[in-house]
Amino acid sequence: MGLLQRWCMAVFVGLLLAGCAHGPNDDFFVQPEWASYLERVPADLGFEPAVTDWERTPSLETSHNGCTSARQATEAWAAFHGLIDSEEPEELTTDIRTRHDQDITTGIVQRWGFKDDAIAGTDHQLTLEDTNGCWQPTRVETRYYCRRGKTEENLCL
């Protein structure tokens, strides 16, 4: 195998492994507003918008009032943590959805439209488990949509 073939194979394997890494990059995790935001940002501003890596969120507390389905548990977690409110500003959008993949159930709470110069939106990813008919989060991770980019420490500029 020649040098070019080995290099191409290494790149292919790297891309394949990146696709299998934590935080799948499929339609379920896509924030629909992000692409239109990127289209509106002029290229000559001296910064590049970015999305932070997923980071574990220590808070798993939730209300037990809505746990009969993964969707209800995701909504109850979001409400318990003040992420959804009946009086949200019109500019702020919230999208909540769930999916079941083999043995993993995932909930996502996406918020977009913050009036913040650094953060445009957030995603909260919940790994959910059915325990005696009551769905509960067992892991929560968060990522941020940074208007002006992110630092090496995974913080929005």
PyMOL commands that set and color helices and strands:
alter all, ss='L'
color gray80, all
select helices_A, chain A and resi 3-20+27-29+32-40+43-45+70-80
alter helices_A, ss='H'
color red, helices_A
select strands_A, chain A and resi 50-51+55-57+93-101+104-112+119-131+134-146
alter strands_A, ss='S'
color yellow, strands_A
deselect
rebuild
show_as cartoon
